[in-house]
Structures are given as C-alpha cells and as structure tokens.
Amino acid sequence: MFDHISIGVRDVAAAKKFYDAALAPLGYSCLSAGATSLGYGKDGVALWVGAAEPAGCGPGRTRLRPTARRLPAPGHGGTTARGPLQAGLIR
C-alpha cells in the first residue's frame, strides 16, 4: 500500500542515531545514507529522512503503491464513478 514516506529533520546525523535505534526492532536498517538524506527499509527504502529547515517542512510526502492490477468497474460500490469525498467515505 505505501511505497515510501518522506519526512524532514533539522539534523540528519542526530536523526540517524534515533532512527537506527527506533527502526531496528522492526527489521529496518539504513539502506542509503548521504549528507542530506537517509533511507530506511528492509528490501527497499520505505522511509526517507531528509534535511529540512524547519523540521517537518520540505521533502515530506507519502507515496502510495497500487495494490490492484485492475480497478473495479465504474460505479462499483458508488466510489469509482465519484471520488471518496463525494461518496461520503472521507470528510
């Protein structure tokens, strides 16, 4: 479902120490490390941590991975012909 998530931090070196310890119990390790960004995951990067000032701004984003090869037929459940907002699924 999620391809990757990106967040911004003020201090990449300090963030590396934190995320190394916090993500290790989940089986994640630092797969990519540079002066301004870090990439964590198992088989591929799922979490990108990048330099941003102020923290939380800048490169933050979430990218979704399609889970179905084919979409349901239009009108299936009333959500594909209209968006989820129009269908009342989100407010």
matplotlib code that plots the C-alpha trace (Angstrom):
import matplotlib.pyplot as plt

x = [0.0, 2.6, 5.6, 7.5, 7.1, 9.5, 9.9, 12.2, 14.6, 16.9, 19.9, 20.4, 23.3, 21.1, 18.2, 20.3, 21.1, 17.4, 16.0, 18.8, 17.7, 13.9, 13.6, 15.9, 13.2, 11.1, 13.8, 14.6, 18.1, 19.7, 20.0, 21.0, 23.0, 24.1, 25.0, 21.4, 19.2, 18.8, 16.8, 15.4, 13.7, 14.1, 14.2, 14.0, 13.7, 10.3, 11.2, 13.2, 14.6, 15.9, 17.4, 14.7, 14.5, 12.3, 11.9, 8.8, 8.9, 10.4, 10.7, 7.8, 5.4, 3.7, 3.7, 1.2, 1.8, -1.2, -2.4, -4.7, -3.8, -7.3, -9.8, -13.4, -15.9, -17.2, -19.9, -18.8, -20.0, -20.6, -17.0, -15.2, -17.6, -17.4, -14.4, -14.2, -15.1, -18.3, -19.2, -19.0, -16.1, -13.9, -14.9]
y = [0.0, 2.6, 2.8, 5.2, 8.1, 11.1, 13.4, 16.4, 16.9, 19.6, 17.4, 14.4, 13.0, 13.1, 11.7, 8.7, 7.8, 8.0, 6.1, 3.4, 2.6, 3.1, 1.1, -1.8, -3.8, -3.6, -5.1, -1.8, -0.6, 2.4, 1.3, 4.7, 7.4, 10.8, 14.2, 15.4, 12.3, 8.8, 5.8, 3.1, -0.2, -4.0, -4.9, -1.3, 2.1, 2.7, 5.8, 8.7, 11.2, 14.5, 17.7, 20.5, 23.8, 24.0, 20.3, 18.7, 21.0, 20.5, 16.9, 15.5, 13.3, 9.9, 7.9, 5.1, 1.9, 0.5, -2.8, -3.9, -4.5, -3.6, -1.2, -2.2, -1.5, 2.2, 2.7, -0.4, 0.5, 4.0, 5.1, 4.9, 7.0, 9.6, 10.2, 9.0, 12.6, 12.7, 9.1, 10.2, 8.0, 10.9, 14.3]
z = [0.0, 1.0, -1.3, 0.9, 3.3, 3.5, 6.4, 7.1, 10.0, 11.2, 12.0, 9.7, 11.9, 15.1, 13.2, 12.0, 15.6, 16.5, 13.5, 13.6, 17.2, 16.7, 13.5, 14.3, 16.2, 13.1, 11.0, 9.2, 8.7, 6.9, 3.3, 1.9, 3.7, 2.4, 3.9, 3.5, 3.4, 4.9, 3.5, 5.8, 4.9, 4.6, 0.9, -0.3, 1.1, 2.8, 4.9, 3.6, 6.1, 4.6, 5.8, 6.1, 7.9, 9.9, 10.6, 9.1, 6.1, 2.7, 1.4, 3.4, 1.4, 1.2, -2.0, -2.4, -4.3, -6.3, -4.7, -7.5, -11.1, -12.3, -10.9, -10.1, -12.8, -12.8, -10.2, -8.2, -4.7, -5.8, -5.2, -8.5, -10.6, -7.8, -5.6, -2.0, -0.8, -2.9, -1.8, 1.9, 2.7, 3.9, 5.3]

ax = plt.figure().add_subplot(projection="3d")
ax.plot(x, y, z, "-o")
ax.set_aspect("equal")
plt.show()
